[in-house]
Amino acid sequence: MKDKLTHTDFKKYALADEEILKHYNDLEEEFLILEEFIQARHASGKTQAEVAENMGTKTSAVGRLESSLIQKKHSPSLSTLRKYAKAIGYRLEVHLVRESVYK
């Protein structure tokens, strides 16, 4: 029987491919933004149940959302992120920043 490939081993193998590594790195900015949502909820002092109530959803839905954000497996819609932000006492702002011409 073959040994099972761990997530860490698979990631190392996959990221050895330059094209995959480029796509992975392109997502880093998105993941940092999503992680900010988790930190903001903790700073707000609200529980997942309180956030769920404010969003008009179930606690399990907030748990799944946060879990997927932490595990970097899901990119929620702007609408969902707005509801989440409002539920923890924040406002979602999206800004465009011009890329450097000298890249």
HUKAKA-V83186 format. One line per field, one symbol per residue. phi: phi as a letter, one per 20 degrees, with the letter a starting at -180 (. if undefined). psi: psi as a letter, one per 20 degrees, with the letter a starting at -180 (. if undefined). burial: + if it has 16 or more other C-alpha atoms within 10 Angstrom, else -. A space follows every 50 residues. Layout:
phi = ???
psi = ???
burial = ???
//
This chain:
phi = .fffefgfffffffffegffffffffegffffffffffffffffmeefff fgffemcegfffffffffffeldbdfffffffffgffdnccecccecfff fef
psi = pqqqprggggggggihphgggggghhiggghgghhhgghhgghijqrhgg ggghikaqhhggggggghggiliqnrqhgghgggghhjkrppppqpppqp hj.
burial = --------------+---------------+--+--++--+------+++ ++-++---+--+--++--++-+--------+-+++-++------------ ---
//
